[in-house]
């Protein structure tokens, strides 16, 4: 799997070490100095929505784009599955069930599309 990497070269190990340090520094900053910094209440409220926004930014292009164009038609199985999963979540309010339901709908739609 890693046949193309020259593990004996020092620049590979330096790059790995730099990435380890950078990752540790960025991940541990709030753990090390977080108790010394007071985040305003308004900023804390806004940060609650950051994971949902990040997730939407990752999922929305995959659901809406086909190649380089936006595809909003009924033949967009990912979009139909996403809409069904969203409606399911509004009714049930259970994230795990929503994921399972959305994948079942997507699989069902793909199978229907293949056998037509």
VOBA-548269 format. One record per atom (N, C-alpha, C, CB): residue number from 0; residue in three letters; atom name; x negated, y negated, z. Coordinates in Angstrom, 1 decimal, padded with zeros to 4 digits. Atoms other than C-alpha are relative to their C-alpha. Glycine has a CB too. Layout:
! VOBA-548269
{NUM 'ALA' 'CA' {X Y Z}}
...
END
This chain:
! VOBA-548269
{0 'UNK' 'N' {-000.8 001.2 000.0}}
{0 'UNK' 'CA' {000.0 000.0 000.0}}
{0 'UNK' 'C' {-000.9 -001.3 000.0}}
{0 'UNK' 'CB' {000.9 000.0 001.2}}
{1 'UNK' 'N' {000.8 001.2 -000.1}}
{1 'UNK' 'CA' {-002.8 -002.4 000.8}}
{1 'UNK' 'C' {-001.3 000.2 -000.8}}
{1 'UNK' 'CB' {-000.4 -000.3 001.5}}
{2 'UNK' 'N' {001.2 -000.3 000.8}}
{2 'UNK' 'CA' {-005.2 -001.1 -001.9}}
{2 'UNK' 'C' {-000.7 -001.2 -000.6}}
{2 'UNK' 'CB' {000.3 001.0 -001.0}}
{3 'UNK' 'N' {000.5 001.1 000.7}}
{3 'UNK' 'CA' {-005.6 -004.5 -003.5}}
{3 'UNK' 'C' {-000.7 -001.0 000.9}}
{3 'UNK' 'CB' {001.1 -000.7 -000.7}}
{4 'UNK' 'N' {000.6 000.9 -001.0}}
{4 'UNK' 'CA' {-006.9 -006.2 -000.3}}
{4 'UNK' 'C' {-001.4 000.5 000.3}}
{4 'UNK' 'CB' {000.8 -000.2 001.2}}
{5 'UNK' 'N' {001.4 -000.3 -000.3}}
{5 'UNK' 'CA' {-010.7 -006.3 000.2}}
{5 'UNK' 'C' {-000.2 -000.2 001.5}}
{5 'UNK' 'CB' {-001.0 -000.8 -000.8}}
{6 'UNK' 'N' {000.0 000.1 -001.5}}
{6 'UNK' 'CA' {-010.6 -005.6 004.0}}
{6 'UNK' 'C' {-001.4 -000.3 000.5}}
{6 'UNK' 'CB' {000.5 001.2 000.6}}
{7 'UNK' 'N' {001.3 000.2 -000.5}}
{7 'UNK' 'CA' {-014.4 -005.9 004.3}}
{7 'UNK' 'C' {-000.5 -001.4 -000.1}}
{7 'UNK' 'CB' {-001.0 000.9 -000.8}}
{8 'UNK' 'N' {000.4 001.4 000.2}}
{8 'UNK' 'CA' {-014.5 -009.6 003.2}}
{8 'UNK' 'C' {000.3 -000.8 001.2}}
{8 'UNK' 'CB' {000.7 -000.5 -001.2}}
{9 'UNK' 'N' {-000.2 000.8 -001.2}}
{9 'UNK' 'CA' {-014.9 -012.1 006.0}}
{9 'UNK' 'C' {001.1 -001.0 -000.2}}
{9 'UNK' 'CB' {-001.3 -000.7 000.4}}
{10 'UNK' 'N' {-001.0 001.0 000.2}}
{10 'UNK' 'CA' {-012.5 -014.6 004.4}}
{10 'UNK' 'C' {001.4 000.6 000.3}}
{10 'UNK' 'CB' {-000.1 -000.6 -001.4}}
{11 'UNK' 'N' {-001.3 -000.6 -000.3}}
{11 'UNK' 'CA' {-009.6 -012.1 004.8}}
{11 'UNK' 'C' {000.2 000.0 001.5}}
{11 'UNK' 'CB' {000.0 001.4 -000.6}}
{12 'UNK' 'N' {-000.1 000.0 -001.5}}
{12 'UNK' 'CA' {-010.3 -011.7 008.5}}
{12 'UNK' 'C' {000.1 -001.4 000.6}}
{12 'UNK' 'CB' {-001.2 000.7 000.6}}
{13 'UNK' 'N' {-000.2 001.4 -000.4}}
{13 'UNK' 'CA' {-010.7 -015.5 008.9}}
{13 'UNK' 'C' {001.4 -000.5 -000.2}}
{13 'UNK' 'CB' {-001.0 -000.9 -000.7}}
{14 'UNK' 'N' {-001.3 000.4 000.3}}
{14 'UNK' 'CA' {-007.4 -016.0 007.2}}
{14 'UNK' 'C' {001.0 000.6 001.0}}
{14 'UNK' 'CB' {000.4 000.3 -001.4}}
{15 'UNK' 'N' {-000.9 -000.7 -001.0}}
{15 'UNK' 'CA' {-005.7 -013.4 009.5}}
{15 'UNK' 'C' {-000.1 -000.7 001.3}}
{15 'UNK' 'CB' {-000.4 001.5 000.1}}
{16 'UNK' 'N' {000.2 000.6 -001.3}}
{16 'UNK' 'CA' {-007.2 -015.0 012.6}}
{16 'UNK' 'C' {000.6 -001.4 000.1}}
{16 'UNK' 'CB' {-001.5 -000.1 000.3}}
{17 'UNK' 'N' {-000.6 001.3 000.0}}
{17 'UNK' 'CA' {-006.1 -018.5 011.6}}
{17 'UNK' 'C' {001.5 000.1 000.0}}
{17 'UNK' 'CB' {-000.4 -000.8 -001.3}}
{18 'UNK' 'N' {-001.4 -000.2 000.0}}
{18 'UNK' 'CA' {-002.6 -017.2 010.9}}
{18 'UNK' 'C' {000.5 000.4 001.4}}
{18 'UNK' 'CB' {000.4 001.0 -001.1}}
{19 'UNK' 'N' {-000.4 -000.4 -001.3}}
{19 'UNK' 'CA' {-002.5 -015.5 014.3}}
{19 'UNK' 'C' {000.0 -001.2 001.0}}
{19 'UNK' 'CB' {-001.0 001.1 000.5}}
{20 'UNK' 'N' {000.1 001.2 -000.9}}
{20 'UNK' 'CA' {-003.6 -018.7 016.1}}
{20 'UNK' 'C' {001.1 -000.9 -000.3}}
{20 'UNK' 'CB' {-001.4 -000.6 -000.1}}
{21 'UNK' 'N' {-001.0 000.9 000.4}}
{21 'UNK' 'CA' {-001.2 -020.8 014.1}}
{21 'UNK' 'C' {001.4 000.5 000.5}}
{21 'UNK' 'CB' {000.0 -000.3 -001.5}}
{22 'UNK' 'N' {-001.3 -000.6 -000.4}}
{22 'UNK' 'CA' {001.7 -018.5 014.8}}
{22 'UNK' 'C' {000.2 000.0 001.6}}
{22 'UNK' 'CB' {000.2 001.5 -000.4}}
{23 'UNK' 'N' {-000.1 000.0 -001.4}}
{23 'UNK' 'CA' {000.9 -018.2 018.5}}
{23 'UNK' 'C' {000.2 -001.4 000.5}}
{23 'UNK' 'CB' {-001.3 000.6 000.7}}
{24 'UNK' 'N' {-000.1 001.4 -000.5}}
{24 'UNK' 'CA' {000.5 -022.0 018.9}}
{24 'UNK' 'C' {001.4 -000.5 -000.3}}
{24 'UNK' 'CB' {-001.0 -000.9 -000.7}}
{25 'UNK' 'N' {-001.4 000.5 000.3}}
{25 'UNK' 'CA' {003.8 -022.8 017.2}}
{25 'UNK' 'C' {001.1 000.7 000.8}}
{25 'UNK' 'CB' {000.3 000.0 -001.5}}
{26 'UNK' 'N' {-001.1 -000.7 -000.7}}
{26 'UNK' 'CA' {005.8 -020.1 018.9}}
{26 'UNK' 'C' {-000.1 -000.2 001.6}}
{26 'UNK' 'CB' {-000.2 001.5 -000.2}}
{27 'UNK' 'N' {000.1 000.1 -001.4}}
{27 'UNK' 'CA' {004.4 -020.8 022.4}}
{27 'UNK' 'C' {000.1 -001.4 000.5}}
{27 'UNK' 'CB' {-001.3 000.7 000.5}}
{28 'UNK' 'N' {000.1 001.4 -000.5}}
{28 'UNK' 'CA' {004.5 -024.6 022.5}}
{28 'UNK' 'C' {001.1 -000.3 001.0}}
{28 'UNK' 'CB' {000.2 -000.9 -001.2}}
{29 'UNK' 'N' {-001.1 000.3 -000.9}}
{29 'UNK' 'CA' {008.0 -024.8 024.1}}
{29 'UNK' 'C' {-000.1 000.8 001.3}}
{29 'UNK' 'CB' {001.3 000.2 -000.7}}
{30 'UNK' 'N' {000.1 -000.8 -001.2}}
{30 'UNK' 'CA' {007.2 -022.0 026.5}}
{30 'UNK' 'C' {-001.1 -000.6 000.9}}
{30 'UNK' 'CB' {-000.5 001.4 -000.4}}
{31 'UNK' 'N' {001.1 000.6 -000.8}}
{31 'UNK' 'CA' {004.0 -023.8 027.6}}
{31 'UNK' 'C' {000.3 -001.3 000.6}}
{31 'UNK' 'CB' {-001.3 000.0 -000.8}}
{32 'UNK' 'N' {-000.3 001.4 -000.4}}
{32 'UNK' 'CA' {005.2 -027.4 027.8}}
{32 'UNK' 'C' {001.5 -000.3 000.0}}
{32 'UNK' 'CB' {-000.8 -000.9 -000.9}}
{33 'UNK' 'N' {-001.4 000.3 000.1}}
{33 'UNK' 'CA' {008.9 -027.1 027.5}}
{33 'UNK' 'C' {000.6 -000.5 001.2}}
{33 'UNK' 'CB' {000.8 001.3 -000.4}}
{34 'UNK' 'N' {-000.5 000.5 -001.2}}
{34 'UNK' 'CA' {009.6 -027.7 031.1}}
{34 'UNK' 'C' {-000.4 -001.5 000.3}}
{34 'UNK' 'CB' {-000.4 000.9 001.2}}
{35 'UNK' 'N' {000.5 001.3 -000.2}}
{35 'UNK' 'CA' {007.7 -031.0 030.9}}
{35 'UNK' 'C' {000.8 -001.0 -000.9}}
{35 'UNK' 'CB' {-001.5 -000.1 -000.2}}
{36 'UNK' 'N' {-000.7 000.9 000.9}}
{36 'UNK' 'CA' {009.9 -032.4 028.1}}
{36 'UNK' 'C' {001.5 000.1 000.2}}
{36 'UNK' 'CB' {-000.4 000.4 -001.5}}
{37 'UNK' 'N' {-001.5 000.0 -000.2}}
{37 'UNK' 'CA' {013.5 -033.4 028.6}}
{37 'UNK' 'C' {000.6 -000.4 -001.4}}
{37 'UNK' 'CB' {000.4 -001.0 001.1}}
{38 'UNK' 'N' {-000.7 000.3 001.2}}
{38 'UNK' 'CA' {015.6 -033.2 025.5}}
{38 'UNK' 'C' {001.3 -000.7 000.3}}
{38 'UNK' 'CB' {000.3 001.4 -000.8}}
{39 'UNK' 'N' {-001.3 000.6 -000.3}}
{39 'UNK' 'CA' {018.5 -035.6 025.4}}
{39 'UNK' 'C' {001.2 000.9 -000.3}}
{39 'UNK' 'CB' {000.1 -001.3 -000.9}}
{40 'UNK' 'N' {-001.2 -000.8 000.1}}
{40 'UNK' 'CA' {021.9 -034.1 025.8}}
{40 'UNK' 'C' {000.5 000.1 -001.5}}
{40 'UNK' 'CB' {001.1 -000.5 000.9}}
{41 'UNK' 'N' {-000.5 000.1 001.4}}
{41 'UNK' 'CA' {023.0 -035.2 022.3}}
{41 'UNK' 'C' {-000.8 000.9 -000.9}}
{41 'UNK' 'CB' {000.0 -001.5 -000.5}}
{42 'UNK' 'N' {000.9 -000.8 000.8}}
{42 'UNK' 'CA' {019.9 -033.6 020.7}}
{42 'UNK' 'C' {000.3 001.5 000.3}}
{42 'UNK' 'CB' {-001.4 -000.4 000.2}}
{43 'UNK' 'N' {-000.3 -001.3 -000.3}}
{43 'UNK' 'CA' {020.6 -030.4 022.6}}
{43 'UNK' 'C' {001.3 000.6 -000.6}}
{43 'UNK' 'CB' {000.0 000.2 001.5}}
{44 'UNK' 'N' {-001.3 -000.4 000.6}}
{44 'UNK' 'CA' {024.2 -030.3 021.4}}
{44 'UNK' 'C' {-000.2 000.3 -001.5}}
{44 'UNK' 'CB' {001.0 -001.1 000.2}}
{45 'UNK' 'N' {000.2 -000.2 001.4}}
{45 'UNK' 'CA' {023.0 -030.7 017.8}}
{45 'UNK' 'C' {-000.8 001.2 -000.3}}
{45 'UNK' 'CB' {-000.7 -001.3 -000.6}}
{46 'UNK' 'N' {000.8 -001.1 000.3}}
{46 'UNK' 'CA' {020.4 -028.0 018.1}}
{46 'UNK' 'C' {000.7 001.3 000.1}}
{46 'UNK' 'CB' {-001.2 000.0 001.0}}
{47 'UNK' 'N' {-000.8 -001.2 -000.1}}
{47 'UNK' 'CA' {023.1 -025.5 019.0}}
{47 'UNK' 'C' {000.5 000.5 -001.4}}
{47 'UNK' 'CB' {001.3 -000.3 000.8}}
{48 'UNK' 'N' {-000.4 -000.3 001.3}}
{48 'UNK' 'CA' {024.1 -025.6 015.3}}
{48 'UNK' 'C' {-001.1 000.3 -001.0}}
{48 'UNK' 'CB' {000.8 -001.2 -000.6}}
{49 'UNK' 'N' {001.2 -000.3 000.9}}
{49 'UNK' 'CA' {020.6 -025.1 013.9}}
{49 'UNK' 'C' {000.0 001.4 -000.6}}
{49 'UNK' 'CB' {-001.3 -000.3 000.7}}
{50 'UNK' 'N' {000.0 -001.3 000.6}}
{50 'UNK' 'CA' {020.8 -021.3 013.6}}
{50 'UNK' 'C' {001.1 000.2 -001.0}}
{50 'UNK' 'CB' {000.2 001.0 001.1}}
{51 'UNK' 'N' {-001.1 -000.2 001.0}}
{51 'UNK' 'CA' {024.2 -021.4 011.8}}
{51 'UNK' 'C' {-000.4 -000.7 -001.3}}
{51 'UNK' 'CB' {001.3 -000.5 000.6}}
{52 'UNK' 'N' {000.4 000.8 001.2}}
{52 'UNK' 'CA' {022.9 -024.1 009.4}}
{52 'UNK' 'C' {-001.1 000.8 -000.8}}
{52 'UNK' 'CB' {-000.5 -001.4 000.4}}
{53 'UNK' 'N' {001.1 -000.7 000.7}}
{53 'UNK' 'CA' {019.7 -022.1 008.7}}
{53 'UNK' 'C' {000.6 001.3 -000.7}}
{53 'UNK' 'CB' {-001.1 000.4 001.0}}
{54 'UNK' 'N' {-000.6 -001.2 000.6}}
{54 'UNK' 'CA' {021.8 -018.9 008.1}}
{54 'UNK' 'C' {000.8 -000.4 -001.3}}
{54 'UNK' 'CB' {000.9 000.7 001.0}}
{55 'UNK' 'N' {-000.8 000.4 001.2}}
{55 'UNK' 'CA' {024.1 -020.8 005.7}}
{55 'UNK' 'C' {-000.9 -000.4 -001.1}}
{55 'UNK' 'CB' {000.9 -001.2 000.4}}
{56 'UNK' 'N' {001.0 000.4 001.0}}
{56 'UNK' 'CA' {021.1 -022.2 003.9}}
{56 'UNK' 'C' {-000.6 001.2 -000.7}}
{56 'UNK' 'CB' {-001.1 -000.9 000.5}}
{57 'UNK' 'N' {000.6 -001.2 000.6}}
{57 'UNK' 'CA' {019.8 -018.7 003.3}}
{57 'UNK' 'C' {001.0 000.8 -000.8}}
{57 'UNK' 'CB' {-000.6 000.9 001.1}}
{58 'UNK' 'N' {-001.1 -000.8 000.6}}
{58 'UNK' 'CA' {023.1 -017.0 002.5}}
{58 'UNK' 'C' {000.7 -000.6 -001.2}}
{58 'UNK' 'CB' {001.0 000.5 001.1}}
{59 'UNK' 'N' {-000.8 000.7 001.0}}
{59 'UNK' 'CA' {024.9 -019.6 000.5}}
{59 'UNK' 'C' {-000.6 000.1 -001.5}}
{59 'UNK' 'CB' {000.2 -001.4 000.3}}
{60 'UNK' 'N' {000.6 -000.2 001.4}}
{60 'UNK' 'CA' {022.5 -019.6 -002.5}}
{60 'UNK' 'C' {000.2 001.4 -000.6}}
{60 'UNK' 'CB' {-001.4 -000.5 -000.1}}
{61 'UNK' 'N' {-000.1 -001.4 000.5}}
{61 'UNK' 'CA' {022.6 -015.8 -002.7}}
{61 'UNK' 'C' {001.4 000.3 -000.4}}
{61 'UNK' 'CB' {-000.5 000.9 001.1}}
{62 'UNK' 'N' {-001.4 -000.3 000.3}}
{62 'UNK' 'CA' {026.4 -015.8 -002.7}}
{62 'UNK' 'C' {000.5 -000.8 -001.2}}
{62 'UNK' 'CB' {000.8 -000.3 001.2}}
{63 'UNK' 'N' {-000.5 000.9 001.0}}
{63 'UNK' 'CA' {026.9 -018.7 -005.1}}
{63 'UNK' 'C' {-000.7 000.0 -001.3}}
{63 'UNK' 'CB' {000.1 -001.4 000.5}}
{64 'UNK' 'N' {000.8 000.1 001.2}}
{64 'UNK' 'CA' {024.1 -018.4 -007.6}}
{64 'UNK' 'C' {-000.1 001.3 -000.7}}
{64 'UNK' 'CB' {-001.4 -000.6 000.4}}
{65 'UNK' 'N' {000.3 -001.1 000.8}}
{65 'UNK' 'CA' {023.7 -016.0 -010.4}}
{65 'UNK' 'C' {-001.0 -000.4 -001.0}}
{65 'UNK' 'CB' {001.3 000.6 -000.7}}
{66 'UNK' 'N' {001.0 000.6 000.9}}
{66 'UNK' 'CA' {020.4 -016.6 -012.1}}
{66 'UNK' 'C' {-000.3 -001.4 000.5}}
{66 'UNK' 'CB' {000.3 000.1 -001.5}}
{67 'UNK' 'N' {000.2 001.4 -000.3}}
{67 'UNK' 'CA' {020.0 -020.3 -012.3}}
{67 'UNK' 'C' {001.3 -000.9 000.0}}
{67 'UNK' 'CB' {-001.0 -000.6 -001.0}}
{68 'UNK' 'N' {-001.3 000.7 000.1}}
{68 'UNK' 'CA' {023.7 -021.2 -012.4}}
{68 'UNK' 'C' {000.9 000.4 001.2}}
{68 'UNK' 'CB' {000.7 000.3 -001.3}}
{69 'UNK' 'N' {-001.1 -000.2 -001.1}}
{69 'UNK' 'CA' {026.5 -021.5 -009.8}}
{69 'UNK' 'C' {001.1 000.9 -000.7}}
{69 'UNK' 'CB' {000.5 -001.3 000.6}}
{70 'UNK' 'N' {-001.1 -001.0 000.5}}
{70 'UNK' 'CA' {029.0 -018.6 -010.3}}
{70 'UNK' 'C' {001.1 000.0 001.0}}
{70 'UNK' 'CB' {-000.6 001.4 -000.3}}
{71 'UNK' 'N' {-001.2 000.1 -000.9}}
{71 'UNK' 'CA' {032.4 -019.3 -008.7}}
{71 'UNK' 'C' {001.1 000.9 -000.5}}
{71 'UNK' 'CB' {000.4 -001.4 000.2}}
{72 'UNK' 'N' {-001.1 -000.8 000.5}}
{72 'UNK' 'CA' {034.4 -016.8 -010.7}}
{72 'UNK' 'C' {000.4 001.2 000.8}}
{72 'UNK' 'CB' {-000.3 000.4 -001.4}}
{73 'UNK' 'N' {-000.4 -001.2 -000.7}}
{73 'UNK' 'CA' {036.3 -013.7 -009.6}}
{73 'UNK' 'C' {-000.9 001.2 -000.2}}
{73 'UNK' 'CB' {001.4 000.3 -000.4}}
{74 'UNK' 'N' {001.0 -001.1 000.2}}
{74 'UNK' 'CA' {033.5 -011.5 -011.0}}
{74 'UNK' 'C' {-001.2 -000.1 000.9}}
{74 'UNK' 'CB' {-000.4 000.0 -001.5}}
{75 'UNK' 'N' {001.0 000.1 -001.0}}
{75 'UNK' 'CA' {031.2 -012.8 -008.3}}
{75 'UNK' 'C' {000.3 000.8 001.3}}
{75 'UNK' 'CB' {-000.3 -001.5 000.4}}
{76 'UNK' 'N' {-000.4 -000.9 -001.1}}
{76 'UNK' 'CA' {031.4 -009.9 -005.9}}
{76 'UNK' 'C' {-000.5 -000.4 001.3}}
{76 'UNK' 'CB' {-000.5 001.4 -000.3}}
{77 'UNK' 'N' {000.6 000.5 -001.3}}
{77 'UNK' 'CA' {029.1 -011.4 -003.3}}
{77 'UNK' 'C' {000.9 -001.1 000.6}}
{77 'UNK' 'CB' {-001.4 -000.5 -000.2}}
{78 'UNK' 'N' {-000.8 001.1 -000.5}}
{78 'UNK' 'CA' {031.3 -014.5 -003.1}}
{78 'UNK' 'C' {001.4 000.5 000.5}}
{78 'UNK' 'CB' {000.3 -001.0 -001.1}}
{79 'UNK' 'N' {-001.2 -000.6 -000.5}}
{79 'UNK' 'CA' {034.5 -012.4 -002.8}}
{79 'UNK' 'C' {-000.2 000.7 001.3}}
{79 'UNK' 'CB' {000.6 000.9 -001.1}}
{80 'UNK' 'N' {000.2 -000.6 -001.2}}
{80 'UNK' 'CA' {033.0 -010.4 -000.1}}
{80 'UNK' 'C' {-000.3 -001.0 001.2}}
{80 'UNK' 'CB' {-001.3 001.0 -000.1}}
{81 'UNK' 'N' {000.2 001.1 -001.0}}
{81 'UNK' 'CA' {031.8 -013.5 001.7}}
{81 'UNK' 'C' {001.3 -000.7 000.5}}
{81 'UNK' 'CB' {-001.0 -001.0 -000.5}}
{82 'UNK' 'N' {-001.3 000.6 -000.3}}
{82 'UNK' 'CA' {035.3 -015.0 001.6}}
{82 'UNK' 'C' {000.8 001.0 000.9}}
{82 'UNK' 'CB' {000.8 -000.4 -001.2}}
{83 'UNK' 'N' {-000.7 -001.0 -000.8}}
{83 'UNK' 'CA' {036.8 -011.8 002.9}}
{83 'UNK' 'C' {-000.6 000.2 001.4}}
{83 'UNK' 'CB' {000.0 001.4 -000.7}}
{84 'UNK' 'N' {000.7 000.0 -001.3}}
{84 'UNK' 'CA' {034.2 -011.6 005.7}}
{84 'UNK' 'C' {000.3 -001.2 000.9}}
{84 'UNK' 'CB' {-001.5 000.2 -000.2}}
{85 'UNK' 'N' {-000.3 001.2 -000.8}}
{85 'UNK' 'CA' {034.8 -015.2 006.7}}
{85 'UNK' 'C' {001.4 000.0 000.5}}
{85 'UNK' 'CB' {-000.1 -001.2 -000.9}}
{86 'UNK' 'N' {-001.4 -000.1 -000.5}}
{86 'UNK' 'CA' {038.6 -014.6 006.9}}
{86 'UNK' 'C' {000.1 001.0 001.1}}
{86 'UNK' 'CB' {000.9 000.4 -001.1}}
{87 'UNK' 'N' {000.0 -001.1 -001.0}}
{87 'UNK' 'CA' {037.9 -011.4 008.9}}
{87 'UNK' 'C' {-000.5 -000.6 001.3}}
{87 'UNK' 'CB' {-000.8 001.2 -000.4}}
{88 'UNK' 'N' {000.6 000.6 -001.2}}
{88 'UNK' 'CA' {035.7 -013.4 011.3}}
{88 'UNK' 'C' {001.0 -001.0 000.7}}
{88 'UNK' 'CB' {-001.3 -000.7 -000.3}}
{89 'UNK' 'N' {-000.9 000.9 -000.6}}
{89 'UNK' 'CA' {038.3 -016.1 011.8}}
{89 'UNK' 'C' {001.1 000.7 000.8}}
{89 'UNK' 'CB' {000.7 -000.9 -001.2}}
{90 'UNK' 'N' {-001.1 -000.7 -000.7}}
{90 'UNK' 'CA' {040.9 -013.5 012.8}}
{90 'UNK' 'C' {-000.6 000.8 001.2}}
{90 'UNK' 'CB' {000.6 001.0 -001.0}}
{91 'UNK' 'N' {000.5 -000.9 -001.0}}
{91 'UNK' 'CA' {038.7 -011.1 014.8}}
{91 'UNK' 'C' {-001.0 -000.6 001.0}}
{91 'UNK' 'CB' {-000.6 001.2 -000.6}}
{92 'UNK' 'N' {001.1 000.6 -000.8}}
{92 'UNK' 'CA' {035.8 -013.3 016.2}}
{92 'UNK' 'C' {-001.0 000.9 000.5}}
{92 'UNK' 'CB' {000.7 -000.8 001.2}}
{93 'UNK' 'N' {001.0 -001.0 -000.4}}
{93 'UNK' 'CA' {033.4 -010.4 016.3}}
{93 'UNK' 'C' {-001.0 000.1 -001.1}}
{93 'UNK' 'CB' {000.7 001.4 000.3}}
{94 'UNK' 'N' {001.1 000.1 001.0}}
{94 'UNK' 'CA' {030.1 -010.8 014.4}}
{94 'UNK' 'C' {-000.4 001.3 -000.6}}
{94 'UNK' 'CB' {-001.2 -000.7 000.5}}
{95 'UNK' 'N' {000.3 -001.4 000.5}}
{95 'UNK' 'CA' {029.2 -007.1 014.2}}
{95 'UNK' 'C' {001.0 000.6 -000.9}}
{95 'UNK' 'CB' {-000.3 000.9 001.2}}
{96 'UNK' 'N' {-001.1 -000.5 000.8}}
{96 'UNK' 'CA' {032.6 -006.1 012.9}}
{96 'UNK' 'C' {000.1 -000.8 -001.3}}
{96 'UNK' 'CB' {001.3 -000.1 000.7}}
{97 'UNK' 'N' {000.0 000.8 001.2}}
{97 'UNK' 'CA' {032.4 -009.0 010.4}}
{97 'UNK' 'C' {-001.1 000.5 -001.0}}
{97 'UNK' 'CB' {-000.2 -001.5 000.3}}
{98 'UNK' 'N' {001.0 -000.4 000.9}}
{98 'UNK' 'CA' {029.1 -007.8 009.0}}
{98 'UNK' 'C' {000.3 001.4 -000.6}}
{98 'UNK' 'CB' {-001.4 000.1 000.8}}
{99 'UNK' 'N' {-000.4 -001.3 000.5}}
{99 'UNK' 'CA' {030.3 -004.2 008.7}}
{99 'UNK' 'C' {001.2 -000.2 -001.0}}
{99 'UNK' 'CB' {000.5 000.9 001.2}}
{100 'UNK' 'N' {-001.1 000.2 000.9}}
{100 'UNK' 'CA' {033.6 -005.4 007.1}}
{100 'UNK' 'C' {-000.5 -000.6 -001.3}}
{100 'UNK' 'CB' {001.0 -000.9 000.7}}
{101 'UNK' 'N' {000.5 000.7 001.2}}
{101 'UNK' 'CA' {031.8 -007.7 004.7}}
{101 'UNK' 'C' {-000.8 001.0 -000.9}}
{101 'UNK' 'CB' {-000.9 -001.2 000.3}}
{102 'UNK' 'N' {000.8 -001.0 000.8}}
{102 'UNK' 'CA' {029.4 -004.9 003.6}}
{102 'UNK' 'C' {001.0 001.1 -000.6}}
{102 'UNK' 'CB' {-001.1 000.7 000.8}}
{103 'UNK' 'N' {-000.9 -001.0 000.5}}
{103 'UNK' 'CA' {032.3 -002.4 003.2}}
{103 'UNK' 'C' {000.8 -000.6 -001.2}}
{103 'UNK' 'CB' {001.0 000.4 001.1}}
{104 'UNK' 'N' {-000.7 000.6 001.2}}
{104 'UNK' 'CA' {034.2 -004.9 001.0}}
{104 'UNK' 'C' {-000.9 -000.2 -001.2}}
{104 'UNK' 'CB' {000.6 -001.4 000.5}}
{105 'UNK' 'N' {001.0 000.1 001.2}}
{105 'UNK' 'CA' {031.1 -005.6 -001.1}}
{105 'UNK' 'C' {-000.2 001.3 -000.6}}
{105 'UNK' 'CB' {-001.3 -000.6 000.5}}
{106 'UNK' 'N' {000.3 -001.3 000.6}}
{106 'UNK' 'CA' {030.4 -001.9 -001.5}}
{106 'UNK' 'C' {001.3 000.5 -000.8}}
{106 'UNK' 'CB' {-000.3 001.0 001.1}}
{107 'UNK' 'N' {-001.3 -000.4 000.7}}
{107 'UNK' 'CA' {034.1 -001.2 -002.4}}
{107 'UNK' 'C' {000.2 -000.8 -001.3}}
{107 'UNK' 'CB' {001.2 -000.3 000.9}}
{108 'UNK' 'N' {-000.1 000.7 001.2}}
{108 'UNK' 'CA' {034.1 -004.0 -004.9}}
{108 'UNK' 'C' {-001.0 000.4 -001.1}}
{108 'UNK' 'CB' {-000.2 -001.5 000.3}}
{109 'UNK' 'N' {001.0 -000.5 000.9}}
{109 'UNK' 'CA' {030.9 -002.8 -006.5}}
{109 'UNK' 'C' {000.4 001.3 -000.6}}
{109 'UNK' 'CB' {-001.4 000.1 000.7}}
{110 'UNK' 'N' {-000.4 -001.3 000.5}}
{110 'UNK' 'CA' {032.2 000.7 -006.8}}
{110 'UNK' 'C' {001.2 -000.1 -001.0}}
{110 'UNK' 'CB' {000.4 000.9 001.2}}
{111 'UNK' 'N' {-001.1 000.3 001.0}}
{111 'UNK' 'CA' {035.4 -000.6 -008.4}}
{111 'UNK' 'C' {-000.5 -000.6 -001.3}}
{111 'UNK' 'CB' {001.1 -000.9 000.7}}
{112 'UNK' 'N' {000.6 000.7 001.2}}
{112 'UNK' 'CA' {033.4 -002.7 -010.8}}
{112 'UNK' 'C' {-000.7 001.0 -000.8}}
{112 'UNK' 'CB' {-000.9 -001.1 000.4}}
{113 'UNK' 'N' {000.7 -000.9 000.8}}
{113 'UNK' 'CA' {031.2 000.2 -011.8}}
{113 'UNK' 'C' {000.9 001.0 -000.7}}
{113 'UNK' 'CB' {-000.9 000.8 001.0}}
{114 'UNK' 'N' {-000.9 -001.0 000.6}}
{114 'UNK' 'CA' {034.1 002.6 -012.4}}
{114 'UNK' 'C' {001.0 -000.5 -001.0}}
{114 'UNK' 'CB' {000.7 000.8 001.1}}
{115 'UNK' 'N' {-001.0 000.6 001.0}}
{115 'UNK' 'CA' {036.1 000.2 -014.6}}
{115 'UNK' 'C' {-000.5 000.1 -001.4}}
{115 'UNK' 'CB' {000.3 -001.4 000.4}}
END
